[in-house]
Amino acid sequence: MIAVRPATLDDVDAVRAIGLTTWPVAYDGLASPEFIVDGLAAWWSREAVERGITRGLTLVATNPAGEVVGMTGLGQEEGFWVMWKLYVLPDHQGRGVGKALLDAAIGALPQGTTALLLDVLVDNEQAIGFYGRNGFGPAARTPSRDLGAELMWMSRAL
C-alpha cells in the first residue's frame, strides 16, 4: 500500500535521490545531456529541494517499508497553482504511485482552487499520456512566462 504525506526537511536526501535517479532516465533521448545536467543542478540541489519543502507544497509517496519511492512538488506562479515535479522511482512506476501522488496533490490544494497546471516536454509522450489519462488537457489560461517550443502547459479543471 502506498502512503502519501507532506515532505519534511528530514526527506531532503530521499527527495533528491528520486530526482537524481529519475531525471536521467525520464529525459534520456528527449533532452540533451546538458539539459539533464543543468536541470539536476538547478532543480534537484539540496537548496532547491529544501526551498520546495519549506516554501511550496512537496509530498512524498512511501512504500509499506516506509521508503520514499515518489514525490511531487507544487507552487504558485502568478496566482496559478503549478505542479512542477512528479517523479516515481523507475522500479515503482506502473504501480499507482504517480496517481496516488497526483490525487494527494489535488487534495492538498487550497479550497477554491479551480485548476492545476503543469509544464511538460512536448516530446514526452509517456508523461503526456499519464496526465491525459488523469484529466489534464491543453491549458486555456496560463502564467505569462513563455515556455518556448520544447515545453507546453497542460491543465486540469478542479
Secondary structure, DSSP 8 states (H G I E B T S, - for coil): --EEEE--GGGHHHHHHHHHHHHHHHHBTTB-HHHHHHHHHHHSSHHHHHHHHHHSEEEEEE-TT--EEEEEEEEEETTEEEEEEEEE-GGGTTTTHHHHHHHHHHHHS-TT--EEEEEEETT-HHHHHHHHHTT-EE-SS--S----SSEEEEEEE-
